[in-house]
């Protein structure tokens, strides 16, 4: 009797809430594609609860140690290093067949460089590359990515074009949110499920998936909500949690600004991580969203919900970025980055104040022409995100690289 083939060992490294979501979608697709081909896969990861639920063995939870900015990242240096040591220990002991890096620039640059120096022939795929093609912070990080990644799986057309020009082997697979959005209910069904009356003016507030956003974004978003509530008393605010640890701060904010708001899920969860299954439902029920910058902006856009995007960091970080690093980007939110045009209003740093948020929000709520233009732009943007099956294509590219390497190794014997 033949022994079953040994499993393909896959190590995945990602961080923060969005990376965990993208990682979970990829893990599910890897199991699907492997099963179709009669393959066994064994997936170990740095990520979060979603990835664990999808079937990975979690070496460390990285969803709570993410940040954007120089000053903001300092508290997470040692926790990140500690988790990376666990990853290196695993790599030495288990010898995976392939490593997949998802976004998470700083830590993944370190892991990728370490792997390439230690195991020159271990294949590395970077899925959802850091946004060097937007930031223009110099070519050093781009050169590192290109030097150690055997293949990049790009989610934006501009991302694919940029890294291809830098010499990388790139495949544009499309954006995984296209696959996820299929699970979203209609506005009517979402409202029925949540108990929201058809004529209620529902505004989704998404202030934070990182600790720094609780500090810098939540107060201005809640102040803006308070002003909107005074102008439009029928407004009710929907607030989906990204992490359970933010519940108390958000509840205190609601009470402080006396908002007519509901937090979802309504009751504390056993897990620190809030599962995403209900978040699409909450977004689908909204007439408008006021959100931090991130992957969620694309979810909102694909649900045809007008939105105001805000982005704010520590003032010291902002000063260093502007005056020393000469940091300049055309856009910050994914809907605008897809086609490099202004689709949704973005408010950055000092412009991210309550008055500006209210002005943009009321324009999208009350100006029918502006609202219609946003929805038309959303449809145009959708065409640039690729076709359904993104995660399956990414998973197949990963398996193909492993099988190609194995076949080559066998032929060299």
N, C-alpha and C positions, 0 to 999 in steps of 0.2 A: 504493500500500500504506500502510495506516494505521500511524502510529508507536505503539508500545506506550505505555500511560499511564505518566506519571512516578511513581516510587514514593512512597508515603506515608512521610515521614521522622518517625521517632519517637525522642525522646530520653528515656531512663529514668535516674533517679538513685536509688540505694539504697546501703546499706552494711552491713557486718558479715556474718557467716556466714548468719544467718537471712534477711536481706534478699536476699542472693545467691540463696538457694534459692527464695524467693518470686518473685524477678525471673526466674529461669530458667523456672519453671513458666508465668509470664505470657508470656514471650517465645515459648515453644513454642506457646501458645494463640493468640498474635497471628499467627504464621505459619499455623496451621491455619485460623483464621477468615478470614484474608486470601485464602488459596488457594481456600476455598469460594466466595468472592465475586469471584474473578478479579482480585484486587488484588495489587499489589506493595508490600512494606514494606521499609524500610531502617532498622534499629534500631541506635542508638549509645547507649552506657551508661557510667555509673559503677557498678561492681559487682565481680563476681569471676569466677573460672574457670568456675563453673557457667553463668553467663550467657553467657560467651564460647563455651562448648561448645554452648549452645542456639542460637547464631547471631548474637550481637551483636558489634559492633565496640567493643572496650573502650577507653575513654579513660583510665581509671585504675582500679587495684584498690583498693577501699575495705574489703576484708574484714579487713585487719590493723590498721586505724586506728580501730576502734570502741571505745567505752567507755561505761559508765554511771556518772555521778557527777561532782562538781565537780573534785576533786583528780585523779581518774583521767583526765579528759579533757585535762589540760594538756599532756602529751607529744605529743598528736595535733593540737594547734591548727595548727601550721605545715604538717605534711603535708596536713591537710584543706584549708587555704587554697590550697596549691599545686595540688591536684587540682581545686579549684573554679575556679581561674583557667583551667585547661585546658578546663573545661566552658564557661565564659563565652566563651572564644576560639572554641570549636566553635559555640556558639549564634550568634555574630556572623557567622561565615563560612558556615554551612550553612543557617540559617533553617529549623529543623524545623517540621513541621505541628502537632505536639502534644508536650507534655512530661508525663511520668508520674513522679510522686514516690512512692516506696515507703518508708513508715516513716521511720527515720533523721532524727529530728526536727530537731536543731540545724542540720546542713548543708543539709537540704532547706528549712527555713524561710528560710535565707539565699538559696538559689538561687531559690525561689519568689518572694520579695520582689523580688529583682533583676530577674527576668523581667517581673514585672508593671509595674515602673517603666520598664523599657526597651522592652518590647513589650506594650503594653496589650491587644492583641487576640490574642496567642498563647495558645491554650487550654491549661489546666493541669488535670490530673486527679491527685488524691491517692488512692492505693490503699493501704489499710492505714494509716490516719491515726495519728499519735502518740496515746498513751493519755491525753490530757487528761481524758477522761471518767472516768478512774480516779484520776489524780494530784491533781486539784483544786488546782493551783498558781496559780490566778488565770485571768482571762479574756483576758489580753493575747495569749498564744500562740494560743488558740482563735480570737480575733478576726482574727489575721493569717492563719491557715489559711483561714477562711471568706472573708476579703476577696480573696485571690488565687486560690483554687481554684475553677474553674468547676464541678467536680463532685467529690464524694467517693464512693469505692467502699468501703463498710464491710464488715468481715468478722464483726463481732459485732453482735447485735441492739441491745445497750445503746449501742454506739458509734454506730450509725445514729440511734438516738433522741436521743442527746445532741447530735450535730452538727446534726440537723434542727431541734432546738429553738433552736439558735444561729443559724439562718437559712441553713444550707448546703443546697445541692442534693445530696441523698444517695440513693444506691441501695445497698441491702443485697444483696450478691452471695453471701454465705456464706463459709466459711473454706476457703482453697485446700488445706489439709491433707487435706480430704475427698477431693480428687482424687488426691493423692499416696498416700494410705494404701491405695488399690486395688492398688498394686504390692507390698504386703507379703505375704510367705509365711505359711503357718500355722506354729504353734509347732513341730509335728513336722517339717515340711520345713526350717525354719530350723535346727533342731538337727541334722538329718541332714546338711545342707550344711556346717555349721560343725564337725561331728564332736563334738557335745556329747551325752553319753549321756542317755537319757530321764529317768533318776532323779537326774541332777546338779542341785543347787541352784544355779541361775545368777542372779547379781545384776549388773545393768548399772550401771556408774558413769559418769556424764557430768559431769565436773568443770568443763569450760571450753570456751568458744568465743571468749573474750576474754582478753587477757594478764592483766588484773586478777583474773580468776577463777582463773587458775593460782596466783596469789599468795594470794588470800583464801579460795577455796573448796576447792581441791584438798587442802591439808593436812588440813582437818577431815573431808572425805569419806574420805580414805585412813585417817585415824586411826579413824574409825567402822568402816570395812571391817576393819581389823585386829582390833577388838574383836568384831565379828560372826564373824570367822573363828575366833577362839578359842572362842566359844560354839557355833558350828556349823561344825565342821571340814570338813564335806562341801561347804561353799560354794566356788564358783569365780566370780571376778569378770570381767566382760566390759567392755572399755573401748574404745568407738569413738572414733577421733580426729576432731576437727572441722578441725584444721589440722595439717599436717605439722610445723610449727615447734614444736609442743608435745610431740612424741614424746620427746625427751631428758628433759624435765622429768617427764613421766609415768613413763617407765621408771625414772628415779632414785627417784621416789616409791614405785613398786612394790617396788624393792629395799630402800629404807629401812624400809618397814613390813612387808616380807617377805610380800607378798600373793600368793596363788594367783590370778594374773590373766593374761589374754591381751589384748593390744592389737590392735585391728583398724584398718587392714590390718597384717599382721604385719611387712611389710618396708617400708622407706622408699620414698616415692613421688617420681617425678620432679617433679611439680607440688607447690607449697607447699600447695595446697588439696586436701583429701581429697574425692573425689566421694561423693555420698550414696547411691549405688546399693546399698551393702552395709549401711548403717546401720539400715535398717528390718529387715533380716534379723537383725542382732545384737539389736535391741530385741525382736523377736518371739520370740526364743529365751529370753528372761529370765523369771524368776519374780517379780522385783522390780527396781525402778530407784531409784537415789539420784541426783538430778539437779539441776543448776542450773536457775534459772527461765528459761523461754523457750519458743519454739515447740515444742521437742522434748517438752515436757510434754504437749501435745495429741497428738502422735504416740504417745507412751507410753499415754495414756488410750484412744485409739482402737484400740490393740492389746490393750486389756484387761489391762494390766500395772499392778498397784498401785505407787505411787511415793511417795517422800519428796522434797519440793522445798525447796532451801535457797537463800538469797540473802544476800550479804554484800558490803559495800563498805568503802572506807577509813574508819577511825573518824572522821576529820575531816569527811568528807562526811556521814556519818551524824549527827554532832553539828549541823552546819549545817542539815541537812534538818529535824531535829527541833526545834531551838531558835530558828532564825532564819526558815526558810521555813515552819515549822509543817506540815511534810510529813506527810500521813496518808493511807493507802490501805487499803481494806477487804481486798484480796487482791493477791498478786503474780503468781500463776501462771495461765496461760490457762484451764486446766480450771475453776478457781474463778471466774474473771472471766466466763465464758460466761453463767452464771446467777446470779452474785453470791451464791454459797453455798459453804460449805466442803466440797469433795469430796476433795481430797488435802491431807495435812498440809503446812504451810508453816512453815519455821523461818527467821526473819529476824535478821540481825546477831548480837548476843550469844546469842540463843537457838539459833543455828546452830552448836551445839557437838557434839562426838562423842557425848556421853552422850544428848542428845536425839534425835540422828539414829538411834542404835542402838535407843532405846526405841520410836520410831515404826516403824522397819524391822521389828523383831521382832514388834510388834503386827500388822503387815500380813502377815507371814509365818506366824505361829503362831496367830493368832486368826481362826478360820474365819468367824465372824460379821462381824468388821470387814472382812475381805477381801471377803465377799459384798456388804456394804453399799457398798463402794467400786465394785465392778463394776456394781451396780444404778445407782449415781449416774452412772457413766460412760455407761450406756445412755440415761439421761434427758438428760444433757448433749449427747449425740450428736444428739438431735432438734433442738437449737437451733443447729446449725452449718450448716444448709442442705442442699440436695440436691447430688448430683454435677453436675459441669459448671461449678463455680465459676470456674475460670480462663477457660473459654470465655465465660462471661457478662461477666467483667471485660474481656476482650479485645474483645468485641463493643461494649461501652459506649465503649471508647476509639476504635474505628474509627467508630462512629456519630457521635461528637462531631466527629471530623475531617471526615467526609462532610457533616454538617450545616453546618459552618462553610464548607466549600468551596462547597456549594450556595447558601448565603446570599450569599457573596461574588460568585458568578456572577450571581445574580438582581439584585444591586445595580449591576451594570455598565450 
